[in-house]
Amino acid sequence: AQTVTQSQPEMSVQEAETVTLSCTYDTSESDYYLFWYKQPPSRQMILVIRQEAYKQQNATENRFSVNFQKAAKSFSLKISDSQLGDAAMYFCAYSPGAQKLVFGQGTRLTINP
Amino acid sequence: DTGVSQNPRHKITKRGQNVTFRCDPISEHNRLYWYRQTLGQGPEFLTYFQNEAQLEKSRLLSDRFSAERPKGSFSTLEIQRTEQGDSAMYLCASSLQGTGGWYEQYFGPGTRLTVT
């Protein structure tokens, strides 16, 4: 069974600093997708960034970037120049294709002004 | 385009009662997913539809749960004889699935169910 593990229940960072959220996953598939989703308090889940497993290049979206280590089955999210609006629950997720998402337990990120 | 909508947003019910939730996906989206999220956890997949066909159901979806998507538009999720363990946020997501690849799932705000 595919599983996603986020070992950091909570993280905090000073505004304008950089923070890295960790994620590991387990799968026997060779082709799949990995995601980071953001869930602000009382608001809906939104996609932050996506990585296709067949791509060696790490995905980047503005201040958000990933470190994808396929052999280690590791997929971390780096947030640069943290802003107060980045405060949220962050979920790492996996999908073997055009199917369901398998989510990790989440990391609550606090931004300190 | 107003995004994915879910109704009601909150539902409080007594144990043993039946409840029904509705999800309206983004128009023209052919895929519709249901997830359940308990407090402090990540969402767990329940089921999904391609148009009106239900393609996969999780083992989490006991026989008390049923989902439909008549005419491939909105979807309903019904829970019969609710139990306290059913208390959770029920999330709906939709996507426009083409051939191959992955297409972004857009999530609704969820329906929070409390079973007393």
Chai-1 contact restraints between the chains, C-beta under 6 A:
chainA,res_idxA,chainB,res_idxB,connection_type,confidence,min_distance_angstrom,max_distance_angstrom,comment,restraint_id
A,Y33,B,W102,contact,1.0,0.0,6.0,A-B,restraint_1
A,Q44,B,F107,contact,1.0,0.0,6.0,A-B,restraint_2
A,Q44,B,P109,contact,1.0,0.0,6.0,A-B,restraint_3
A,M45,B,F107,contact,1.0,0.0,6.0,A-B,restraint_4
A,L47,B,E104,contact,1.0,0.0,6.0,A-B,restraint_5
A,F91,B,G42,contact,1.0,0.0,6.0,A-B,restraint_6
A,A98,B,Q97,contact,1.0,0.0,6.0,A-B,restraint_7
A,A98,B,W102,contact,1.0,0.0,6.0,A-B,restraint_8
A,K100,B,F45,contact,1.0,0.0,6.0,A-B,restraint_9
A,F103,B,G42,contact,1.0,0.0,6.0,A-B,restraint_10
A,F103,B,P43,contact,1.0,0.0,6.0,A-B,restraint_11
A,G104,B,G42,contact,1.0,0.0,6.0,A-B,restraint_12
A,Q105,B,Q41,contact,1.0,0.0,6.0,A-B,restraint_13
A,Q105,B,G42,contact,1.0,0.0,6.0,A-B,restraint_14
A,G106,B,G42,contact,1.0,0.0,6.0,A-B,restraint_15
